[in-house]
Amino acid sequence: MQRKKLPPEVVENALDEAYTERDEEGLIDRAVDKRVRLKGKPSTREETKKLFDYLMRRGFSYDLVLRKVRQLSKEAETEGNS
């Protein structure tokens, strides 16, 4: 939106409204699910880094991205040990 030369107040209000309507947790879950459907669960360090970078580029907070990527890695480890 900033590239479109919109005033900062308009950008901020739009983002606030978007996050009010949908919680960030739900949005990141949808993004992770979509990425896993397309690329599969990350099984290497490089794939995990790519997922992390993908989520960061989508604008999610660092702490939330880190938590979700770690959670997915633990799930993959658990499935691999079964």
mmCIF file as gemmi writes it, N, C-alpha and C atoms, coordinates in Angstrom:
data_model
loop_
_atom_site.group_PDB
_atom_site.id
_atom_site.type_symbol
_atom_site.label_atom_id
_atom_site.label_alt_id
_atom_site.label_comp_id
_atom_site.label_asym_id
_atom_site.label_entity_id
_atom_site.label_seq_id
_atom_site.pdbx_PDB_ins_code
_atom_site.Cartn_x
_atom_site.Cartn_y
_atom_site.Cartn_z
_atom_site.occupancy
_atom_site.B_iso_or_equiv
_atom_site.pdbx_formal_charge
_atom_site.auth_seq_id
_atom_site.auth_asym_id
_atom_site.pdbx_PDB_model_num
ATOM 1 N N . MET Axp A 1 ? 0.82 -1.185 0 1 0 ? 1 A 1
ATOM 2 C CA . MET Axp A 1 ? 0 0 0 1 0 ? 1 A 1
ATOM 3 C C . MET Axp A 1 ? 0.867 1.252 0 1 0 ? 1 A 1
ATOM 4 N N . GLN Axp A 2 ? 2.009 1.153 0.655 1 0 ? 2 A 1
ATOM 5 C CA . GLN Axp A 2 ? 2.894 2.307 0.672 1 0 ? 2 A 1
ATOM 6 C C . GLN Axp A 2 ? 3.444 2.593 -0.719 1 0 ? 2 A 1
ATOM 7 N N . ARG Axp A 3 ? 3.652 1.543 -1.511 1 0 ? 3 A 1
ATOM 8 C CA . ARG Axp A 3 ? 4.128 1.725 -2.879 1 0 ? 3 A 1
ATOM 9 C C . ARG Axp A 3 ? 3.114 2.476 -3.725 1 0 ? 3 A 1
ATOM 10 N N . LYS Axp A 4 ? 1.856 2.377 -3.347 1 0 ? 4 A 1
ATOM 11 C CA . LYS Axp A 4 ? 0.785 3.071 -4.073 1 0 ? 4 A 1
ATOM 12 C C . LYS Axp A 4 ? 0.653 4.52 -3.611 1 0 ? 4 A 1
ATOM 13 N N . LYS Axp A 5 ? 1.584 4.948 -2.76 1 0 ? 5 A 1
ATOM 14 C CA . LYS Axp A 5 ? 1.616 6.33 -2.265 1 0 ? 5 A 1
ATOM 15 C C . LYS Axp A 5 ? 0.392 6.693 -1.423 1 0 ? 5 A 1
ATOM 16 N N . LEU Axp A 6 ? -0.13 5.709 -0.702 1 0 ? 6 A 1
ATOM 17 C CA . LEU Axp A 6 ? -1.239 5.98 0.202 1 0 ? 6 A 1
ATOM 18 C C . LEU Axp A 6 ? -0.697 6.63 1.465 1 0 ? 6 A 1
ATOM 19 N N . PRO Axp A 7 ? -1.458 7.519 2.065 1 0 ? 7 A 1
ATOM 20 C CA . PRO Axp A 7 ? -1.011 8.15 3.307 1 0 ? 7 A 1
ATOM 21 C C . PRO Axp A 7 ? -0.789 7.098 4.408 1 0 ? 7 A 1
ATOM 22 N N . PRO Axp A 8 ? 0.213 7.292 5.242 1 0 ? 8 A 1
ATOM 23 C CA . PRO Axp A 8 ? 0.501 6.309 6.306 1 0 ? 8 A 1
ATOM 24 C C . PRO Axp A 8 ? -0.701 6.003 7.198 1 0 ? 8 A 1
ATOM 25 N N . GLU Axp A 9 ? -1.547 6.999 7.438 1 0 ? 9 A 1
ATOM 26 C CA . GLU Axp A 9 ? -2.716 6.769 8.288 1 0 ? 9 A 1
ATOM 27 C C . GLU Axp A 9 ? -3.672 5.759 7.643 1 0 ? 9 A 1
ATOM 28 N N . VAL Axp A 10 ? -3.826 5.853 6.339 1 0 ? 10 A 1
ATOM 29 C CA . VAL Axp A 10 ? -4.716 4.942 5.619 1 0 ? 10 A 1
ATOM 30 C C . VAL Axp A 10 ? -4.162 3.517 5.68 1 0 ? 10 A 1
ATOM 31 N N . VAL Axp A 11 ? -2.861 3.386 5.492 1 0 ? 11 A 1
ATOM 32 C CA . VAL Axp A 11 ? -2.215 2.077 5.545 1 0 ? 11 A 1
ATOM 33 C C . VAL Axp A 11 ? -2.389 1.473 6.935 1 0 ? 11 A 1
ATOM 34 N N . GLU Axp A 12 ? -2.111 2.253 7.947 1 0 ? 12 A 1
ATOM 35 C CA . GLU Axp A 12 ? -2.212 1.779 9.335 1 0 ? 12 A 1
ATOM 36 C C . GLU Axp A 12 ? -3.643 1.363 9.663 1 0 ? 12 A 1
ATOM 37 N N . ASN Axp A 13 ? -4.612 2.168 9.264 1 0 ? 13 A 1
ATOM 38 C CA . ASN Axp A 13 ? -6.015 1.835 9.53 1 0 ? 13 A 1
ATOM 39 C C . ASN Axp A 13 ? -6.432 0.558 8.814 1 0 ? 13 A 1
ATOM 40 N N . ALA Axp A 14 ? -5.986 0.39 7.581 1 0 ? 14 A 1
ATOM 41 C CA . ALA Axp A 14 ? -6.319 -0.819 6.828 1 0 ? 14 A 1
ATOM 42 C C . ALA Axp A 14 ? -5.734 -2.052 7.49 1 0 ? 14 A 1
ATOM 43 N N . LEU Axp A 15 ? -4.48 -1.966 7.942 1 0 ? 15 A 1
ATOM 44 C CA . LEU Axp A 15 ? -3.841 -3.102 8.61 1 0 ? 15 A 1
ATOM 45 C C . LEU Axp A 15 ? -4.525 -3.41 9.937 1 0 ? 15 A 1
ATOM 46 N N . ASP Axp A 16 ? -4.846 -2.372 10.698 1 0 ? 16 A 1
ATOM 47 C CA . ASP Axp A 16 ? -5.546 -2.581 11.967 1 0 ? 16 A 1
ATOM 48 C C . ASP Axp A 16 ? -6.884 -3.278 11.737 1 0 ? 16 A 1
ATOM 49 N N . GLU Axp A 17 ? -7.595 -2.835 10.724 1 0 ? 17 A 1
ATOM 50 C CA . GLU Axp A 17 ? -8.899 -3.427 10.422 1 0 ? 17 A 1
ATOM 51 C C . GLU Axp A 17 ? -8.757 -4.884 9.975 1 0 ? 17 A 1
ATOM 52 N N . ALA Axp A 18 ? -7.756 -5.161 9.163 1 0 ? 18 A 1
ATOM 53 C CA . ALA Axp A 18 ? -7.549 -6.532 8.686 1 0 ? 18 A 1
ATOM 54 C C . ALA Axp A 18 ? -7.232 -7.462 9.849 1 0 ? 18 A 1
ATOM 55 N N . TYR Axp A 19 ? -6.383 -7.017 10.779 1 0 ? 19 A 1
ATOM 56 C CA . TYR Axp A 19 ? -6.015 -7.873 11.9 1 0 ? 19 A 1
ATOM 57 C C . TYR Axp A 19 ? -7.125 -7.948 12.943 1 0 ? 19 A 1
ATOM 58 N N . THR Axp A 20 ? -8.029 -6.978 12.952 1 0 ? 20 A 1
ATOM 59 C CA . THR Axp A 20 ? -9.165 -7.046 13.859 1 0 ? 20 A 1
ATOM 60 C C . THR Axp A 20 ? -10.156 -8.092 13.359 1 0 ? 20 A 1
ATOM 61 N N . GLU Axp A 21 ? -10.356 -8.138 12.046 1 0 ? 21 A 1
ATOM 62 C CA . GLU Axp A 21 ? -11.301 -9.077 11.472 1 0 ? 21 A 1
ATOM 63 C C . GLU Axp A 21 ? -10.791 -10.514 11.541 1 0 ? 21 A 1
ATOM 64 N N . ARG Axp A 22 ? -9.489 -10.703 11.379 1 0 ? 22 A 1
ATOM 65 C CA . ARG Axp A 22 ? -8.893 -12.047 11.426 1 0 ? 22 A 1
ATOM 66 C C . ARG Axp A 22 ? -7.672 -11.982 12.33 1 0 ? 22 A 1
ATOM 67 N N . ASP Axp A 23 ? -7.605 -12.905 13.234 1 0 ? 23 A 1
ATOM 68 C CA . ASP Axp A 23 ? -6.454 -12.898 14.121 1 0 ? 23 A 1
ATOM 69 C C . ASP Axp A 23 ? -5.213 -13.392 13.375 1 0 ? 23 A 1
ATOM 70 N N . GLU Axp A 24 ? -4.067 -12.908 13.787 1 0 ? 24 A 1
ATOM 71 C CA . GLU Axp A 24 ? -2.815 -13.248 13.128 1 0 ? 24 A 1
ATOM 72 C C . GLU Axp A 24 ? -2.526 -14.745 13.21 1 0 ? 24 A 1
ATOM 73 N N . GLU Axp A 25 ? -2.91 -15.348 14.299 1 0 ? 25 A 1
ATOM 74 C CA . GLU Axp A 25 ? -2.694 -16.788 14.482 1 0 ? 25 A 1
ATOM 75 C C . GLU Axp A 25 ? -3.428 -17.589 13.397 1 0 ? 25 A 1
ATOM 76 N N . GLY Axp A 26 ? -4.666 -17.233 13.152 1 0 ? 26 A 1
ATOM 77 C CA . GLY Axp A 26 ? -5.437 -17.913 12.121 1 0 ? 26 A 1
ATOM 78 C C . GLY Axp A 26 ? -4.87 -17.685 10.724 1 0 ? 26 A 1
ATOM 79 N N . LEU Axp A 27 ? -4.418 -16.468 10.481 1 0 ? 27 A 1
ATOM 80 C CA . LEU Axp A 27 ? -3.838 -16.148 9.175 1 0 ? 27 A 1
ATOM 81 C C . LEU Axp A 27 ? -2.555 -16.925 8.922 1 0 ? 27 A 1
ATOM 82 N N . ILE Axp A 28 ? -1.699 -17.005 9.941 1 0 ? 28 A 1
ATOM 83 C CA . ILE Axp A 28 ? -0.435 -17.727 9.742 1 0 ? 28 A 1
ATOM 84 C C . ILE Axp A 28 ? -0.696 -19.226 9.591 1 0 ? 28 A 1
ATOM 85 N N . ASP Axp A 29 ? -1.677 -19.742 10.311 1 0 ? 29 A 1
ATOM 86 C CA . ASP Axp A 29 ? -2.018 -21.166 10.16 1 0 ? 29 A 1
ATOM 87 C C . ASP Axp A 29 ? -2.445 -21.463 8.726 1 0 ? 29 A 1
ATOM 88 N N . ARG Axp A 30 ? -3.249 -20.573 8.153 1 0 ? 30 A 1
ATOM 89 C CA . ARG Axp A 30 ? -3.681 -20.76 6.764 1 0 ? 30 A 1
ATOM 90 C C . ARG Axp A 30 ? -2.49 -20.687 5.809 1 0 ? 30 A 1
ATOM 91 N N . ALA Axp A 31 ? -1.58 -19.737 6.053 1 0 ? 31 A 1
ATOM 92 C CA . ALA Axp A 31 ? -0.403 -19.595 5.19 1 0 ? 31 A 1
ATOM 93 C C . ALA Axp A 31 ? 0.494 -20.828 5.284 1 0 ? 31 A 1
ATOM 94 N N . VAL Axp A 32 ? 0.69 -21.344 6.491 1 0 ? 32 A 1
ATOM 95 C CA . VAL Axp A 32 ? 1.52 -22.541 6.683 1 0 ? 32 A 1
ATOM 96 C C . VAL Axp A 32 ? 0.861 -23.74 6.01 1 0 ? 32 A 1
ATOM 97 N N . ASP Axp A 33 ? -0.441 -23.904 6.21 1 0 ? 33 A 1
ATOM 98 C CA . ASP Axp A 33 ? -1.153 -25.033 5.595 1 0 ? 33 A 1
ATOM 99 C C . ASP Axp A 33 ? -1.031 -25.001 4.076 1 0 ? 33 A 1
ATOM 100 N N . LYS Axp A 34 ? -1.198 -23.828 3.502 1 0 ? 34 A 1
ATOM 101 C CA . LYS Axp A 34 ? -1.101 -23.698 2.051 1 0 ? 34 A 1
ATOM 102 C C . LYS Axp A 34 ? 0.305 -24.043 1.567 1 0 ? 34 A 1
ATOM 103 N N . ARG Axp A 35 ? 1.313 -23.517 2.266 1 0 ? 35 A 1
ATOM 104 C CA . ARG Axp A 35 ? 2.704 -23.775 1.869 1 0 ? 35 A 1
ATOM 105 C C . ARG Axp A 35 ? 3.04 -25.265 1.977 1 0 ? 35 A 1
ATOM 106 N N . VAL Axp A 36 ? 2.558 -25.913 3.041 1 0 ? 36 A 1
ATOM 107 C CA . VAL Axp A 36 ? 2.822 -27.345 3.238 1 0 ? 36 A 1
ATOM 108 C C . VAL Axp A 36 ? 2.116 -28.165 2.159 1 0 ? 36 A 1
ATOM 109 N N . ARG Axp A 37 ? 0.909 -27.765 1.787 1 0 ? 37 A 1
ATOM 110 C CA . ARG Axp A 37 ? 0.205 -28.462 0.707 1 0 ? 37 A 1
ATOM 111 C C . ARG Axp A 37 ? 0.986 -28.379 -0.605 1 0 ? 37 A 1
ATOM 112 N N . LEU Axp A 38 ? 1.554 -27.207 -0.865 1 0 ? 38 A 1
ATOM 113 C CA . LEU Axp A 38 ? 2.269 -26.997 -2.126 1 0 ? 38 A 1
ATOM 114 C C . LEU Axp A 38 ? 3.669 -27.594 -2.132 1 0 ? 38 A 1
ATOM 115 N N . LYS Axp A 39 ? 4.393 -27.447 -1.028 1 0 ? 39 A 1
ATOM 116 C CA . LYS Axp A 39 ? 5.805 -27.834 -0.979 1 0 ? 39 A 1
ATOM 117 C C . LYS Axp A 39 ? 6.094 -29.03 -0.097 1 0 ? 39 A 1
ATOM 118 N N . GLY Axp A 40 ? 5.14 -29.446 0.714 1 0 ? 40 A 1
ATOM 119 C CA . GLY Axp A 40 ? 5.384 -30.51 1.677 1 0 ? 40 A 1
ATOM 120 C C . GLY Axp A 40 ? 5.998 -29.937 2.95 1 0 ? 40 A 1
ATOM 121 N N . LYS Axp A 41 ? 6.015 -30.753 3.992 1 0 ? 41 A 1
ATOM 122 C CA . LYS Axp A 41 ? 6.616 -30.291 5.249 1 0 ? 41 A 1
ATOM 123 C C . LYS Axp A 41 ? 8.114 -30.164 5.066 1 0 ? 41 A 1
ATOM 124 N N . PRO Axp A 42 ? 8.691 -29.131 5.639 1 0 ? 42 A 1
ATOM 125 C CA . PRO Axp A 42 ? 10.147 -28.975 5.514 1 0 ? 42 A 1
ATOM 126 C C . PRO Axp A 42 ? 10.87 -30.119 6.216 1 0 ? 42 A 1
ATOM 127 N N . SER Axp A 43 ? 11.8 -30.723 5.504 1 0 ? 43 A 1
ATOM 128 C CA . SER Axp A 43 ? 12.522 -31.859 6.086 1 0 ? 43 A 1
ATOM 129 C C . SER Axp A 43 ? 14 -31.564 6.252 1 0 ? 43 A 1
ATOM 130 N N . THR Axp A 44 ? 14.458 -30.45 5.717 1 0 ? 44 A 1
ATOM 131 C CA . THR Axp A 44 ? 15.859 -30.066 5.875 1 0 ? 44 A 1
ATOM 132 C C . THR Axp A 44 ? 15.925 -28.672 6.483 1 0 ? 44 A 1
ATOM 133 N N . ARG Axp A 45 ? 17.086 -28.344 6.924 1 0 ? 45 A 1
ATOM 134 C CA . ARG Axp A 45 ? 17.299 -27.015 7.497 1 0 ? 45 A 1
ATOM 135 C C . ARG Axp A 45 ? 17.025 -25.931 6.451 1 0 ? 45 A 1
ATOM 136 N N . GLU Axp A 46 ? 17.432 -26.188 5.223 1 0 ? 46 A 1
ATOM 137 C CA . GLU Axp A 46 ? 17.235 -25.227 4.135 1 0 ? 46 A 1
ATOM 138 C C . GLU Axp A 46 ? 15.74 -25.015 3.855 1 0 ? 46 A 1
ATOM 139 N N . GLU Axp A 47 ? 14.972 -26.09 3.826 1 0 ? 47 A 1
ATOM 140 C CA . GLU Axp A 47 ? 13.536 -25.982 3.598 1 0 ? 47 A 1
ATOM 141 C C . GLU Axp A 47 ? 12.85 -25.237 4.745 1 0 ? 47 A 1
ATOM 142 N N . THR Axp A 48 ? 13.305 -25.485 5.963 1 0 ? 48 A 1
ATOM 143 C CA . THR Axp A 48 ? 12.758 -24.788 7.124 1 0 ? 48 A 1
ATOM 144 C C . THR Axp A 48 ? 13.039 -23.3 7.023 1 0 ? 48 A 1
ATOM 145 N N . LYS Axp A 49 ? 14.242 -22.944 6.607 1 0 ? 49 A 1
ATOM 146 C CA . LYS Axp A 49 ? 14.617 -21.539 6.439 1 0 ? 49 A 1
ATOM 147 C C . LYS Axp A 49 ? 13.76 -20.888 5.353 1 0 ? 49 A 1
ATOM 148 N N . LYS Axp A 50 ? 13.491 -21.61 4.289 1 0 ? 50 A 1
ATOM 149 C CA . LYS Axp A 50 ? 12.65 -21.073 3.22 1 0 ? 50 A 1
ATOM 150 C C . LYS Axp A 50 ? 11.229 -20.801 3.719 1 0 ? 50 A 1
ATOM 151 N N . LEU Axp A 51 ? 10.696 -21.705 4.533 1 0 ? 51 A 1
ATOM 152 C CA . LEU Axp A 51 ? 9.372 -21.494 5.116 1 0 ? 51 A 1
ATOM 153 C C . LEU Axp A 51 ? 9.391 -20.272 6.029 1 0 ? 51 A 1
ATOM 154 N N . PHE Axp A 52 ? 10.419 -20.184 6.854 1 0 ? 52 A 1
ATOM 155 C CA . PHE Axp A 52 ? 10.559 -19.047 7.763 1 0 ? 52 A 1
ATOM 156 C C . PHE Axp A 52 ? 10.57 -17.743 6.964 1 0 ? 52 A 1
ATOM 157 N N . ASP Axp A 53 ? 11.404 -17.684 5.937 1 0 ? 53 A 1
ATOM 158 C CA . ASP Axp A 53 ? 11.519 -16.478 5.118 1 0 ? 53 A 1
ATOM 159 C C . ASP Axp A 53 ? 10.193 -16.146 4.424 1 0 ? 53 A 1
ATOM 160 N N . TYR Axp A 54 ? 9.519 -17.175 3.932 1 0 ? 54 A 1
ATOM 161 C CA . TYR Axp A 54 ? 8.223 -17.003 3.28 1 0 ? 54 A 1
ATOM 162 C C . TYR Axp A 54 ? 7.23 -16.32 4.226 1 0 ? 54 A 1
ATOM 163 N N . LEU Axp A 55 ? 7.159 -16.802 5.457 1 0 ? 55 A 1
ATOM 164 C CA . LEU Axp A 55 ? 6.22 -16.243 6.427 1 0 ? 55 A 1
ATOM 165 C C . LEU Axp A 55 ? 6.612 -14.826 6.836 1 0 ? 55 A 1
ATOM 166 N N . MET Axp A 56 ? 7.902 -14.571 6.96 1 0 ? 56 A 1
ATOM 167 C CA . MET Axp A 56 ? 8.359 -13.216 7.291 1 0 ? 56 A 1
ATOM 168 C C . MET Axp A 56 ? 8.007 -12.24 6.164 1 0 ? 56 A 1
ATOM 169 N N . ARG Axp A 57 ? 8.169 -12.671 4.928 1 0 ? 57 A 1
ATOM 170 C CA . ARG Axp A 57 ? 7.826 -11.808 3.789 1 0 ? 57 A 1
ATOM 171 C C . ARG Axp A 57 ? 6.332 -11.508 3.747 1 0 ? 57 A 1
ATOM 172 N N . ARG Axp A 58 ? 5.531 -12.399 4.309 1 0 ? 58 A 1
ATOM 173 C CA . ARG Axp A 58 ? 4.083 -12.188 4.351 1 0 ? 58 A 1
ATOM 174 C C . ARG Axp A 58 ? 3.696 -11.204 5.457 1 0 ? 58 A 1
ATOM 175 N N . GLY Axp A 59 ? 4.658 -10.787 6.275 1 0 ? 59 A 1
ATOM 176 C CA . GLY Axp A 59 ? 4.397 -9.744 7.263 1 0 ? 59 A 1
ATOM 177 C C . GLY Axp A 59 ? 4.033 -10.221 8.647 1 0 ? 59 A 1
ATOM 178 N N . PHE Axp A 60 ? 4.208 -11.505 8.92 1 0 ? 60 A 1
ATOM 179 C CA . PHE Axp A 60 ? 3.908 -11.992 10.256 1 0 ? 60 A 1
ATOM 180 C C . PHE Axp A 60 ? 5.023 -11.611 11.219 1 0 ? 60 A 1
ATOM 181 N N . SER Axp A 61 ? 4.681 -11.516 12.489 1 0 ? 61 A 1
ATOM 182 C CA . SER Axp A 61 ? 5.671 -11.119 13.491 1 0 ? 61 A 1
ATOM 183 C C . SER Axp A 61 ? 6.729 -12.214 13.656 1 0 ? 61 A 1
ATOM 184 N N . TYR Axp A 62 ? 7.927 -11.783 13.98 1 0 ? 62 A 1
ATOM 185 C CA . TYR Axp A 62 ? 9.066 -12.692 14.13 1 0 ? 62 A 1
ATOM 186 C C . TYR Axp A 62 ? 8.77 -13.789 15.145 1 0 ? 62 A 1
ATOM 187 N N . ASP Axp A 63 ? 8.256 -13.402 16.304 1 0 ? 63 A 1
ATOM 188 C CA . ASP Axp A 63 ? 8.001 -14.377 17.375 1 0 ? 63 A 1
ATOM 189 C C . ASP Axp A 63 ? 6.979 -15.427 16.951 1 0 ? 63 A 1
ATOM 190 N N . LEU Axp A 64 ? 5.929 -14.987 16.26 1 0 ? 64 A 1
ATOM 191 C CA . LEU Axp A 64 ? 4.9 -15.927 15.822 1 0 ? 64 A 1
ATOM 192 C C . LEU Axp A 64 ? 5.452 -16.867 14.753 1 0 ? 64 A 1
ATOM 193 N N . VAL Axp A 65 ? 6.215 -16.332 13.814 1 0 ? 65 A 1
ATOM 194 C CA . VAL Axp A 65 ? 6.813 -17.173 12.761 1 0 ? 65 A 1
ATOM 195 C C . VAL Axp A 65 ? 7.742 -18.2 13.386 1 0 ? 65 A 1
ATOM 196 N N . LEU Axp A 66 ? 8.587 -17.764 14.295 1 0 ? 66 A 1
ATOM 197 C CA . LEU Axp A 66 ? 9.523 -18.669 14.95 1 0 ? 66 A 1
ATOM 198 C C . LEU Axp A 66 ? 8.78 -19.787 15.681 1 0 ? 66 A 1
ATOM 199 N N . ARG Axp A 67 ? 7.727 -19.431 16.388 1 0 ? 67 A 1
ATOM 200 C CA . ARG Axp A 67 ? 6.95 -20.428 17.138 1 0 ? 67 A 1
ATOM 201 C C . ARG Axp A 67 ? 6.295 -21.436 16.193 1 0 ? 67 A 1
ATOM 202 N N . LYS Axp A 68 ? 5.698 -20.956 15.113 1 0 ? 68 A 1
ATOM 203 C CA . LYS Axp A 68 ? 5.01 -21.853 14.182 1 0 ? 68 A 1
ATOM 204 C C . LYS Axp A 68 ? 5.989 -22.769 13.444 1 0 ? 68 A 1
ATOM 205 N N . VAL Axp A 69 ? 7.134 -22.238 13.047 1 0 ? 69 A 1
ATOM 206 C CA . VAL Axp A 69 ? 8.124 -23.056 12.335 1 0 ? 69 A 1
ATOM 207 C C . VAL Axp A 69 ? 8.683 -24.128 13.268 1 0 ? 69 A 1
ATOM 208 N N . ARG Axp A 70 ? 8.958 -23.751 14.51 1 0 ? 70 A 1
ATOM 209 C CA . ARG Axp A 70 ? 9.439 -24.74 15.483 1 0 ? 70 A 1
ATOM 210 C C . ARG Axp A 70 ? 8.39 -25.811 15.737 1 0 ? 70 A 1
ATOM 211 N N . GLN Axp A 71 ? 7.136 -25.391 15.839 1 0 ? 71 A 1
ATOM 212 C CA . GLN Axp A 71 ? 6.038 -26.338 16.063 1 0 ? 71 A 1
ATOM 213 C C . GLN Axp A 71 ? 5.955 -27.316 14.892 1 0 ? 71 A 1
ATOM 214 N N . LEU Axp A 72 ? 6.052 -26.825 13.686 1 0 ? 72 A 1
ATOM 215 C CA . LEU Axp A 72 ? 5.993 -27.689 12.508 1 0 ? 72 A 1
ATOM 216 C C . LEU Axp A 72 ? 7.19 -28.634 12.465 1 0 ? 72 A 1
ATOM 217 N N . SER Axp A 73 ? 8.363 -28.151 12.85 1 0 ? 73 A 1
ATOM 218 C CA . SER Axp A 73 ? 9.561 -28.997 12.874 1 0 ? 73 A 1
ATOM 219 C C . SER Axp A 73 ? 9.415 -30.123 13.89 1 0 ? 73 A 1
ATOM 220 N N . LYS Axp A 74 ? 8.855 -29.813 15.057 1 0 ? 74 A 1
ATOM 221 C CA . LYS Axp A 74 ? 8.638 -30.844 16.076 1 0 ? 74 A 1
ATOM 222 C C . LYS Axp A 74 ? 7.648 -31.887 15.589 1 0 ? 74 A 1
ATOM 223 N N . GLU Axp A 75 ? 6.599 -31.443 14.887 1 0 ? 75 A 1
ATOM 224 C CA . GLU Axp A 75 ? 5.625 -32.382 14.348 1 0 ? 75 A 1
ATOM 225 C C . GLU Axp A 75 ? 6.295 -33.305 13.323 1 0 ? 75 A 1
ATOM 226 N N . ALA Axp A 76 ? 7.14 -32.734 12.49 1 0 ? 76 A 1
ATOM 227 C CA . ALA Axp A 76 ? 7.836 -33.531 11.463 1 0 ? 76 A 1
ATOM 228 C C . ALA Axp A 76 ? 8.762 -34.538 12.12 1 0 ? 76 A 1
ATOM 229 N N . GLU Axp A 77 ? 9.453 -34.149 13.191 1 0 ? 77 A 1
ATOM 230 C CA . GLU Axp A 77 ? 10.34 -35.057 13.903 1 0 ? 77 A 1
ATOM 231 C C . GLU Axp A 77 ? 9.539 -36.205 14.517 1 0 ? 77 A 1
ATOM 232 N N . THR Axp A 78 ? 8.418 -35.879 15.121 1 0 ? 78 A 1
ATOM 233 C CA . THR Axp A 78 ? 7.565 -36.878 15.753 1 0 ? 78 A 1
ATOM 234 C C . THR Axp A 78 ? 7.053 -37.883 14.717 1 0 ? 78 A 1
ATOM 235 N N . GLU Axp A 79 ? 6.636 -37.373 13.558 1 0 ? 79 A 1
ATOM 236 C CA . GLU Axp A 79 ? 6.154 -38.255 12.497 1 0 ? 79 A 1
ATOM 237 C C . GLU Axp A 79 ? 7.282 -39.118 11.957 1 0 ? 79 A 1
ATOM 238 N N . GLY Axp A 80 ? 8.484 -38.58 11.89 1 0 ? 80 A 1
ATOM 239 C CA . GLY Axp A 80 ? 9.634 -39.318 11.387 1 0 ? 80 A 1
ATOM 240 C C . GLY Axp A 80 ? 10.069 -40.427 12.324 1 0 ? 80 A 1
ATOM 241 N N . ASN Axp A 81 ? 9.825 -40.267 13.613 1 0 ? 81 A 1
ATOM 242 C CA . ASN Axp A 81 ? 10.208 -41.272 14.603 1 0 ? 81 A 1
ATOM 243 C C . ASN Axp A 81 ? 9.163 -42.37 14.75 1 0 ? 81 A 1
ATOM 244 N N . SER Axp A 82 ? 7.989 -42.158 14.207 1 0 ? 82 A 1
ATOM 245 C CA . SER Axp A 82 ? 6.902 -43.14 14.368 1 0 ? 82 A 1
ATOM 246 C C . SER Axp A 82 ? 7.068 -44.321 13.441 1 0 ? 82 A 1
